[in-house]
Amino acid sequence: MLTNLQTRDVETLIHPYTNLAAFREAGPLILDHGKGVWVHDVEGKPYLEGMAGLWCTALGYGNEELVEAAATQMRKLPFTHIFGGKSHDPAIELAEKLKEMAPIPVSKVFFTSSGSEANDTQMKLVWYMNNALGRPKKKKIIARMRGYHGVTIASASLTGLPGNHNDFDLPIAGVRHTTCPHYYRQAEEGETEEAFATRLAADLEALILAEGPETVAAFIAEPVMGAGGVIVPPKTYYPKIQEVLAKYDVFFIGDEVITGFGRLGTAFGSEAMEMKPHSISIAKALSSAYQPIGGVMIPEDMYQAMLDESRKLGSFGHGYTYSGHPVAAAVALKTLEIYERESIFERVRAKIPQFVARRAALEDHPLVGEARGAGLVAAIEIVADKKTKHQFDPKLGLAAKCVAFAQAEGLIVRNVFGDAVTICPPLVISPAEIDELFDRLTRALDKTLDWAVSQKLLAA
């Protein structure tokens, strides 16, 4: 039986990434408050938030400095916009700070309210730039299968997941997808990681040639693929890919929405992955998710093209009501200050060996085929046969069952693609809490195994 609050939810809200039919019976988990890496439901039960919300609450819950930054700005100037030449100090200062932190040369910053808007903007700016450069045919964007870049019409088209395309009539024209760099699933028998990376670069080149280099404008990639199942490409993958992009003058968009601001132990994931994009999308941990804010970090040559178009057309015809929202910008500034003052990225690097060791140990579990990840983000892939990598029937939803068992254990994790369970705790998680997270996840895996055996899906 659903509670009154759950019933009200079912009758009023549409929940993203939810089986809407099954949800009417199950109802929501309603959270009430949080502190640090812990959140509590309306009945007071604590949960270790093993996904940092949606890959985003880097500084955890209840950070009073961020609350005060928002309140102070609310009292001073709760809203103004940056349309038509207007501005305000928080947006200016935040853009300055981001340019200072960037791992690539950045000329300007364009603010959005989300990563989806940032990647949607990336596509528009690439088109805009090529029109300015007199290359009206150079418009196609190449993304990767299982990549995740958002859910607007444009960004969902870039996303390489069937669930974001099916019956939405996506992807739109001009978007292509190349091979997913998942060595565990995509490598051929006997193929080394080096050879795998070489083959994927060749796949990309073949796609560019098939489409016509004069029509291919950009390639977009996450340093580590998030919602596609935390896919970490082989070490030489990005250098090889970048050679192909340079050869055919293809603009490289870095999607740092998940990996930006410390997730891999560096300010940007690009730095940890030998990745050198031309522009970067940011969001999520930019404000530790305390306010919705994202952005695009724009190189000088793109900015010059935007200037040319603005002179020709009279205006740069793109923007959002909440671009550079003063409260969001103020909270983001305070977040970046905390990262620097508290040496958060350095502390993440110190915690990575423990996190990696606990992650790797899960590969000994009978259900786990691969335990992968980088920095403080990971995924475990559930398989029916570890030797053959054979998967369970997707209709059984083994990973979803594991997530439900984890929730019963007081741990929040996610099943985002296939039978993978993802882990992405707040960056402020303590060593003791890392152990607690993996202890609870192990118990959830054990319960999943017991269920599979009881259903005669595995030998006892």
Order of alpha helices (4+ residues) and beta strands (2+ residues): alpha-alpha-beta-beta-beta-alpha-alpha-alpha-beta-alpha-beta-alpha-beta-alpha-alpha-beta-alpha-beta-alpha-beta-beta-alpha-alpha-alpha-beta-beta-alpha-beta-beta-beta-alpha
